[in-house]
Every structure is written in structure tokens, then in C-alpha cells.
Amino acid sequence: MGASSAFLYSHHQPRRWVESISIALLTTTVALAAIFLFAMEGLLCIVMAAPIVYPIAITGALVGHALARRTEGGLSTMTMLVLLAPGLMAFEHTNPTNEPLFKVVTSVSVNAPPQTVWDKLVAFSRMNEPDDLLFLAGISYPIEARIEGTGVGACRFCLVQHGSLRGTHNGLR
């Protein structure tokens, strides 16, 4: 994003490198604001990403600025760079790696009849909104849950702060 915005800004008219960096930072800030405003990410995630995203945008701005200053080959090189990311994503999608899967088992022993435990797990009443700073900054939290049906195949609905989750009960051990 930094490279393409700086390149487009500097391609037809010579600009100073500070101007190219400024336009790249502005573009990045607008993109992060849009991600937050359209509820794709919470404020805490945006704040954590900023120290990574902004230096990358500055580096990209310098690359875009340098390509725009070149009289020959700048446009074709920039086009290649812009198409490189989707091309690599397509390559990765068609050539998946076979990473090993590791089984993780967690168990909690509760001294209660299974039906009592199940009743507490599948449906709980509406919870109070937390007042912790992390949740106020955008971390999702459960609000309530309900189950439709009984036994294997019953559908559990979980309402969380930013939407809902749905799962099927496949048995309780």
C-alpha cells in the first residue's frame, strides 16, 4: 500500500521523498480507520498492528518513490510488485503445505452429574457487560447462549459482542 500510493503520487510530478512517505502514512491511516469503522477489527488490534504496519508503509513509500523517479521501467516494475502479492497468494492456495497436525487434549474433572454440567455449559443467562479495558477496546466476549433441540445434533447458539456463533452438539463425555 505504501509503495503503490507513493508511486501514484510521484509518478507524473516529481515529489520529495518526505511527501511520498506522508502520502503512504495517510493512506495507511485511512485503511486502518476503515478497518476499525467497519468493525473488521477492534481498536486494540489496530493499536497492536500499528508499530508493524507503519514501518512497512514507510519502506514501501521509499520503494514507490524510487520507482516513480526512474524514467524507464518504473511503471512495469510497480505493476509487477502490485501483482506479486495476489500471485503469491494464488500460488500458495494451489500448492498447500502438508503441515503435521498435533492432537491437543484438555480435560476438566467436575464432581457433578453429567446432566447438571451439560445444563450449565449449553445455556447460560445473559451476562453483564465486562468493564475491563481490554473488552472496552474491542476484544469480543460472550453475552448469552441457548440450545435448540436435545442430545446429539442439538444446535447451540452463542451470542458474542460482535456477532453470533453456532455449533452442533456431538455428545458429552
GROMACS elastic network, one bead per residue, 0.5 to 0.9 nm:
[ bonds ]
;  ai    aj funct       b0    kb
    1     4     6  0.53209   500
    1     5     6  0.60239   500
    1     6     6  0.84186   500
    1    24     6  0.71144   500
    1    27     6  0.74451   500
    1    28     6  0.71047   500
    1    57     6  0.66529   500
    1    60     6  0.71605   500
    1    61     6  0.82333   500
    1    82     6  0.87628   500
    2     5     6  0.53873   500
    2     6     6  0.60398   500
    2     7     6  0.83867   500
    2    20     6  0.85676   500
    2    21     6  0.77031   500
    2    23     6  0.79586   500
    2    25     6  0.71990   500
    2    27     6  0.73622   500
    2    28     6  0.71864   500
    2    54     6  0.88711   500
    2    56     6  0.75388   500
    2    58     6  0.63966   500
    2    59     6  0.73941   500
    2    62     6  0.82096   500
    2    63     6  0.84836   500
    2    64     6  0.73026   500
    3     6     6  0.53071   500
    3     7     6  0.59289   500
    3     8     6  0.85511   500
    3    20     6  0.88873   500
    3    24     6  0.73215   500
    3    57     6  0.71792   500
    3    58     6  0.82439   500
    3    59     6  0.76851   500
    3    62     6  0.69884   500
    3    63     6  0.57744   500
    3    65     6  0.72873   500
    3    67     6  0.88842   500
    3    78     6  0.81418   500
    3    81     6  0.87845   500
    3    82     6  0.86857   500
    4     7     6  0.50239   500
    4     8     6  0.60482   500
    4     9     6  0.84322   500
    4    24     6  0.82937   500
    4    60     6  0.77325   500
    4    61     6  0.75867   500
    4    63     6  0.89467   500
    4    64     6  0.60289   500
    4    78     6  0.72989   500
    4    79     6  0.89418   500
    4    81     6  0.87377   500
    4    82     6  0.72693   500
    5     8     6  0.52434   500
    5     9     6  0.60501   500
    5    10     6  0.85704   500
    5    20     6  0.78694   500
    5    23     6  0.67014   500
    5    24     6  0.56994   500
    5    27     6  0.70834   500
    5    60     6  0.88894   500
    5    61     6  0.73214   500
    5    64     6  0.74890   500
    6     9     6  0.50663   500
    6    10     6  0.60324   500
    6    11     6  0.82251   500
    6    17     6  0.88271   500
    6    19     6  0.82533   500
    6    21     6  0.68803   500
    6    22     6  0.85344   500
    6    23     6  0.62976   500
    6    24     6  0.58039   500
    6    60     6  0.79014   500
    6    61     6  0.50993   500
    6    62     6  0.76725   500
    6    63     6  0.82642   500
    6    64     6  0.51689   500
    6    65     6  0.55857   500
    6    68     6  0.80850   500
    7    10     6  0.52363   500
    7    11     6  0.55338   500
    7    20     6  0.77928   500
    7    61     6  0.74778   500
    7    63     6  0.81202   500
    7    65     6  0.54179   500
    7    66     6  0.80559   500
    7    67     6  0.67572   500
    7    68     6  0.52488   500
    7    69     6  0.87103   500
    7    74     6  0.87905   500
    7    75     6  0.87021   500
    7    78     6  0.77023   500
    8    11     6  0.53288   500
    8    12     6  0.77507   500
    8    64     6  0.80547   500
    8    65     6  0.88359   500
    8    68     6  0.77314   500
    9    12     6  0.75137   500
    9    13     6  0.77022   500
    9    14     6  0.88287   500
    9    15     6  0.78694   500
    9    19     6  0.87325   500
    9    20     6  0.69463   500
    9    23     6  0.75405   500
    9    65     6  0.84739   500
    9    68     6  0.85827   500
   10    13     6  0.54611   500
   10    14     6  0.55507   500
   10    15     6  0.54338   500
   10    16     6  0.84033   500
   10    19     6  0.87051   500
   10    20     6  0.69483   500
   10    64     6  0.81742   500
   10    65     6  0.63612   500
   10    68     6  0.57200   500
   10    69     6  0.74430   500
   11    14     6  0.70126   500
   11    15     6  0.85761   500
   11    64     6  0.88953   500
   11    65     6  0.80453   500
   11    67     6  0.82124   500
   11    69     6  0.70245   500
   11    70     6  0.89817   500
   11    74     6  0.85438   500
   11    75     6  0.84052   500
   12    68     6  0.79892   500
   13    68     6  0.89429   500
   14    68     6  0.81081   500
   14    69     6  0.69937   500
   15    18     6  0.81988   500
   15    19     6  0.63352   500
   15    20     6  0.69087   500
   15    65     6  0.81325   500
   15    69     6  0.86546   500
   16    19     6  0.53476   500
   16    20     6  0.66528   500
   16    21     6  0.89391   500
   16    65     6  0.84637   500
   17    20     6  0.50320   500
   17    21     6  0.62519   500
   17    22     6  0.85643   500
   17    61     6  0.81501   500
   17    62     6  0.70146   500
   17    65     6  0.64978   500
   17    66     6  0.85708   500
   18    21     6  0.51384   500
   18    22     6  0.61057   500
   18    23     6  0.87164   500
   19    23     6  0.62123   500
   19    24     6  0.86034   500
   20    23     6  0.52578   500
   20    24     6  0.62485   500
   20    25     6  0.86731   500
   20    58     6  0.87303   500
   20    61     6  0.58971   500
   20    62     6  0.73472   500
   20    64     6  0.80409   500
   20    65     6  0.62111   500
   21    24     6  0.50852   500
   21    25     6  0.61518   500
   21    26     6  0.85661   500
   21    57     6  0.79034   500
   21    58     6  0.57012   500
   21    59     6  0.84966   500
   21    60     6  0.85716   500
   21    61     6  0.52631   500
   21    62     6  0.69652   500
   21    65     6  0.83878   500
   22    25     6  0.51341   500
   22    26     6  0.61137   500
   22    27     6  0.85894   500
   22    58     6  0.85280   500
   22    61     6  0.85525   500
   23    26     6  0.50000   500
   23    27     6  0.60889   500
   23    28     6  0.85504   500
   23    61     6  0.81936   500
   24    27     6  0.50994   500
   24    28     6  0.61460   500
   24    29     6  0.85576   500
   24    54     6  0.88361   500
   24    57     6  0.61038   500
   24    58     6  0.67596   500
   24    60     6  0.79423   500
   24    61     6  0.58069   500
   25    28     6  0.50665   500
   25    29     6  0.60479   500
   25    30     6  0.85924   500
   25    54     6  0.67962   500
   25    57     6  0.65527   500
   25    58     6  0.70613   500
   25    61     6  0.85096   500
   26    29     6  0.50716   500
   26    30     6  0.61808   500
   26    31     6  0.85999   500
   27    30     6  0.51963   500
   27    31     6  0.62153   500
   27    32     6  0.87032   500
   27    57     6  0.89795   500
   28    31     6  0.50607   500
   28    32     6  0.61740   500
   28    33     6  0.85509   500
   28    53     6  0.78753   500
   28    54     6  0.73244   500
   28    57     6  0.70428   500
   29    32     6  0.51240   500
   29    33     6  0.60747   500
   29    34     6  0.85557   500
   29    54     6  0.86645   500
   30    33     6  0.50549   500
   30    34     6  0.61276   500
   30    35     6  0.86197   500
   31    34     6  0.51026   500
   31    35     6  0.62229   500
   31    36     6  0.87078   500
   32    35     6  0.50342   500
   32    36     6  0.62883   500
   32    37     6  0.85922   500
   32    46     6  0.67903   500
   32    50     6  0.85673   500
   33    36     6  0.51051   500
   33    37     6  0.59583   500
   33    38     6  0.84859   500
   33    46     6  0.85738   500
   34    38     6  0.59089   500
   34    39     6  0.83355   500
   34    40     6  0.84865   500
   35    38     6  0.55022   500
   35    39     6  0.63138   500
   35    40     6  0.52336   500
   35    41     6  0.60808   500
   35    42     6  0.84681   500
   35    46     6  0.83650   500
   36    39     6  0.50878   500
   36    40     6  0.59875   500
   36    41     6  0.53843   500
   36    42     6  0.59947   500
   36    43     6  0.65120   500
   36    46     6  0.73707   500
   37    40     6  0.76750   500
   37    41     6  0.84795   500
   37    42     6  0.89545   500
   38    41     6  0.80591   500
   39    42     6  0.66799   500
   39   162     6  0.82006   500
   41    44     6  0.82284   500
   41    45     6  0.62472   500
   41    46     6  0.68858   500
   41   138     6  0.76594   500
   41   139     6  0.89813   500
   42    45     6  0.54122   500
   42    46     6  0.64788   500
   42    47     6  0.88198   500
   42   137     6  0.65099   500
   42   139     6  0.65696   500
   42   140     6  0.86146   500
   43    46     6  0.50776   500
   43    47     6  0.61544   500
   43    48     6  0.86144   500
   43   136     6  0.89959   500
   43   137     6  0.54348   500
   43   138     6  0.57224   500
   43   139     6  0.85515   500
   44    47     6  0.50835   500
   44    48     6  0.61523   500
   44    49     6  0.85868   500
   44   134     6  0.74460   500
   44   137     6  0.54182   500
   44   138     6  0.62303   500
   44   139     6  0.74608   500
   45    48     6  0.50764   500
   45    49     6  0.60839   500
   45    50     6  0.85966   500
   45   137     6  0.86755   500
   45   138     6  0.79582   500
   45   139     6  0.84670   500
   46    49     6  0.50956   500
   46    50     6  0.60826   500
   47    50     6  0.52921   500
   47    51     6  0.76965   500
   48    51     6  0.67273   500
   48    52     6  0.79221   500
   49    52     6  0.54343   500
   49    53     6  0.59386   500
   49    54     6  0.85344   500
   50    54     6  0.58115   500
   50    55     6  0.85602   500
   51    54     6  0.59191   500
   51    55     6  0.68939   500
   52    55     6  0.60395   500
   52    56     6  0.66241   500
   52    57     6  0.89497   500
   53    56     6  0.52756   500
   53    57     6  0.61682   500
   53    58     6  0.87736   500
   54    58     6  0.61977   500
   54    59     6  0.86371   500
   55    58     6  0.50216   500
   55    59     6  0.61890   500
   55    60     6  0.85143   500
   56    59     6  0.50889   500
   56    60     6  0.60800   500
   56    61     6  0.85140   500
   57    61     6  0.60103   500
   57    62     6  0.86696   500
   58    62     6  0.63559   500
   58    63     6  0.87567   500
   59    62     6  0.52267   500
   59    63     6  0.64430   500
   59    64     6  0.87260   500
   60    63     6  0.50415   500
   60    64     6  0.60656   500
   60    65     6  0.84136   500
   61    64     6  0.50283   500
   61    65     6  0.58741   500
   61    66     6  0.84262   500
   62    65     6  0.50440   500
   62    66     6  0.60799   500
   62    67     6  0.85880   500
   63    66     6  0.51731   500
   63    67     6  0.62097   500
   63    68     6  0.86360   500
   64    67     6  0.51200   500
   64    68     6  0.61125   500
   64    69     6  0.86915   500
   64    74     6  0.88012   500
   64    78     6  0.73751   500
   65    68     6  0.51390   500
   65    69     6  0.63283   500
   65    70     6  0.89391   500
   66    69     6  0.52647   500
   66    70     6  0.66385   500
   66    74     6  0.83987   500
   67    70     6  0.53524   500
   67    71     6  0.84040   500
   67    73     6  0.79629   500
   67    75     6  0.75323   500
   67    77     6  0.74864   500
   67    78     6  0.70139   500
   68    71     6  0.74649   500
   68    74     6  0.57660   500
   68    75     6  0.75232   500
   68    78     6  0.85774   500
   69    74     6  0.76601   500
   70    73     6  0.70295   500
   70    74     6  0.56378   500
   71    74     6  0.66266   500
   71    75     6  0.89995   500
   72    75     6  0.78038   500
   72    76     6  0.87541   500
   73    76     6  0.54214   500
   73    77     6  0.59768   500
   73    78     6  0.84774   500
   74    77     6  0.52182   500
   74    78     6  0.60442   500
   74    79     6  0.85343   500
   75    78     6  0.51303   500
   75    79     6  0.60688   500
   75    80     6  0.85505   500
   76    79     6  0.50375   500
   76    80     6  0.61531   500
   76    81     6  0.86498   500
   77    80     6  0.50530   500
   77    81     6  0.62384   500
   77    82     6  0.87088   500
   78    82     6  0.61490   500
   78    83     6  0.85827   500
   79    82     6  0.51416   500
   79    83     6  0.61814   500
   79    84     6  0.84564   500
   80    83     6  0.51967   500
   80    84     6  0.59284   500
   81    84     6  0.50057   500
   81    85     6  0.73646   500
   82    85     6  0.65157   500
   82    86     6  0.79613   500
   83    86     6  0.57148   500
   83    87     6  0.60270   500
   83    88     6  0.86171   500
   84    87     6  0.50167   500
   84    88     6  0.60193   500
   84    89     6  0.85639   500
   85    88     6  0.51958   500
   85    89     6  0.62064   500
   85    90     6  0.86653   500
   86    90     6  0.61068   500
   86    91     6  0.85455   500
   87    90     6  0.51382   500
   87    91     6  0.61902   500
   87    92     6  0.86043   500
   88    92     6  0.60612   500
   88    93     6  0.85132   500
   89    92     6  0.50709   500
   89    93     6  0.61119   500
   89    94     6  0.87076   500
   90    93     6  0.50363   500
   90    94     6  0.62702   500
   90    95     6  0.85748   500
   91    94     6  0.52584   500
   91    95     6  0.60454   500
   91    96     6  0.85524   500
   92    95     6  0.50813   500
   92    96     6  0.58449   500
   92    97     6  0.82607   500
   93    96     6  0.58416   500
   96    99     6  0.89163   500
   98   101     6  0.89296   500
  109   112     6  0.89826   500
  110   113     6  0.84249   500
  110   114     6  0.88052   500
  110   117     6  0.77939   500
  112   115     6  0.83248   500
  112   116     6  0.65565   500
  112   117     6  0.65863   500
  113   116     6  0.54585   500
  113   117     6  0.65617   500
  113   118     6  0.87629   500
  114   117     6  0.51594   500
  114   118     6  0.59919   500
  114   119     6  0.85570   500
  114   172     6  0.78263   500
  114   173     6  0.78758   500
  115   119     6  0.60246   500
  115   120     6  0.86429   500
  116   119     6  0.52237   500
  116   120     6  0.64744   500
  116   121     6  0.87844   500
  117   120     6  0.52654   500
  117   121     6  0.62182   500
  117   122     6  0.87941   500
  118   121     6  0.50155   500
  118   122     6  0.60548   500
  118   123     6  0.85597   500
  118   172     6  0.75367   500
  119   122     6  0.57105   500
  119   123     6  0.64219   500
  119   124     6  0.83479   500
  120   123     6  0.60898   500
  120   124     6  0.64114   500
  121   124     6  0.71437   500
  121   145     6  0.89027   500
  122   145     6  0.67792   500
  122   146     6  0.64180   500
  122   147     6  0.61884   500
  122   156     6  0.67314   500
  122   157     6  0.87167   500
  122   158     6  0.89655   500
  123   144     6  0.74796   500
  123   147     6  0.61948   500
  123   156     6  0.80494   500
  123   157     6  0.86750   500
  123   158     6  0.85936   500
  124   127     6  0.80369   500
  124   143     6  0.89853   500
  124   144     6  0.59260   500
  124   145     6  0.54862   500
  124   146     6  0.68934   500
  125   143     6  0.82861   500
  125   144     6  0.56919   500
  125   145     6  0.69972   500
  125   146     6  0.83413   500
  126   142     6  0.88666   500
  126   143     6  0.56471   500
  126   145     6  0.76951   500
  127   130     6  0.86160   500
  127   142     6  0.75608   500
  127   143     6  0.52156   500
  127   144     6  0.61847   500
  128   143     6  0.74167   500
  129   135     6  0.88285   500
  129   141     6  0.84331   500
  129   142     6  0.89503   500
  129   143     6  0.74893   500
  130   133     6  0.86953   500
  130   135     6  0.67019   500
  130   136     6  0.79361   500
  130   141     6  0.82286   500
  131   134     6  0.84849   500
  131   135     6  0.69685   500
  131   136     6  0.67318   500
  132   135     6  0.55983   500
  132   136     6  0.64393   500
  132   137     6  0.88167   500
  133   136     6  0.50108   500
  133   137     6  0.61139   500
  133   138     6  0.89070   500
  134   137     6  0.51326   500
  134   138     6  0.67408   500
  134   139     6  0.59989   500
  135   138     6  0.53270   500
  135   140     6  0.65165   500
  135   141     6  0.71432   500
  136   139     6  0.71911   500
  138   161     6  0.89188   500
  138   162     6  0.89123   500
  139   161     6  0.84909   500
  140   160     6  0.65101   500
  140   161     6  0.53078   500
  140   162     6  0.62458   500
  141   159     6  0.88402   500
  141   160     6  0.55022   500
  141   161     6  0.55259   500
  141   162     6  0.81891   500
  142   145     6  0.80608   500
  142   158     6  0.71789   500
  142   159     6  0.61097   500
  142   161     6  0.62748   500
  143   158     6  0.76914   500
  143   159     6  0.55399   500
  143   160     6  0.51888   500
  143   161     6  0.64562   500
  144   157     6  0.85015   500
  144   158     6  0.60426   500
  144   159     6  0.53364   500
  144   160     6  0.71631   500
  145   156     6  0.71400   500
  145   157     6  0.55675   500
  145   159     6  0.59897   500
  145   160     6  0.87481   500
  146   155     6  0.85358   500
  146   156     6  0.58441   500
  146   157     6  0.53702   500
  146   158     6  0.66360   500
  146   159     6  0.86486   500
  147   150     6  0.78702   500
  147   154     6  0.67684   500
  147   155     6  0.55892   500
  147   157     6  0.60243   500
  147   158     6  0.86322   500
  148   154     6  0.58032   500
  148   155     6  0.52463   500
  148   156     6  0.63317   500
  148   157     6  0.79560   500
  149   152     6  0.87515   500
  149   153     6  0.75802   500
  149   155     6  0.64845   500
  149   156     6  0.86253   500
  150   153     6  0.73703   500
  150   154     6  0.50779   500
  150   155     6  0.82549   500
  150   169     6  0.86169   500
  151   154     6  0.57347   500
  151   169     6  0.70307   500
  151   170     6  0.77841   500
  151   171     6  0.69637   500
  151   172     6  0.88996   500
  152   155     6  0.88664   500
  152   168     6  0.78032   500
  152   169     6  0.54437   500
  152   171     6  0.55548   500
  152   172     6  0.88171   500
  153   168     6  0.56456   500
  153   169     6  0.53757   500
  153   170     6  0.61228   500
  153   171     6  0.84157   500
  154   167     6  0.85304   500
  154   168     6  0.57302   500
  154   169     6  0.53270   500
  154   170     6  0.79584   500
  155   166     6  0.69593   500
  155   167     6  0.58111   500
  155   169     6  0.62391   500
  156   165     6  0.82166   500
  156   166     6  0.56803   500
  156   167     6  0.52205   500
  156   168     6  0.60194   500
  156   169     6  0.70560   500
  157   164     6  0.70419   500
  157   165     6  0.58615   500
  157   167     6  0.66690   500
  157   168     6  0.88934   500
  158   163     6  0.87785   500
  158   164     6  0.56169   500
  158   166     6  0.62047   500
  158   167     6  0.82945   500
  159   162     6  0.82495   500
  159   163     6  0.62453   500
  159   165     6  0.63391   500
  159   166     6  0.87289   500
  160   163     6  0.54268   500
  160   164     6  0.54578   500
  160   165     6  0.73609   500
  161   164     6  0.79400   500
  169   172     6  0.79288   500
